Amino acid sequence: MEKVINGYPYIKLTHTPLPQQDLLKESSLFYSEMDKRRSVREFSDKDIPKEVIENIIKTASTAPSGAHKQPWTFCVVSNKELKKKIRKAAEKEEKESYESRMSGQWLKDLEPLGTDWQKPFLEVAPYLIIIFKKVYDDEKGEKKTNYYVNESVGIACGFLISAIHKAGLVTLTHTPSPMNFLTELLARPKNERPFLLLPVGFPAAETFVPKIERKKLDEVAVFYE
Ligand code: IYR
């Protein structure tokens, strides 16, 4: 059903409410599933059908965004040569960061996670998804403002990470810093800035992840009743 409100077309919301007795079950099942997600740094080189990656990106692109501007571009890299170039450039920056840019406290905070400047996953994972934020839209040379760009792209990345997990794959929120090299290597236009890099694939056989705890509900939520 369609109608016009204030001169703009509207469609009837498609919303199928769950039976009351299923709300608890479904919300709890989804929480358990998401709670199994872990950041993974060791990948298998096993391939993934391209259509799975396409579905994951379509899911991410359903995220809400400021004024519905959808200010994101997802660059998907499976080309081996390009992955090698990205690894080399990322490791150059990361080596500099770990050896002189990061504070002693920062390095200490990362110790339990076992990170270092070496990033073999950038070559081993079958796909790298690099998310760019569009600080403005470039319509034939005319600058069009985007709104709440960091919030919008951050939410889209959350959707992306959830979709990767739901598809039975693993990822890592990799933030090489600075990451301008990605703009050059991927030949992105001036209105786009690199936001996050996600290697996507299957975990390597016998992968171990840090034994860390998530904060409990009462540490992260305050209820005003
Ligand atoms: N960007 C570096 C360092 C790093 C920083 C944080 I905060 C992490 O949670 C993990 C790593 C890297 O990717 O290794």
Residues whose N, C-alpha, C, O or C-beta is under 5 A from the ligand:
A	BS01	IYR	T115 D116 H174 T175 P176 S177
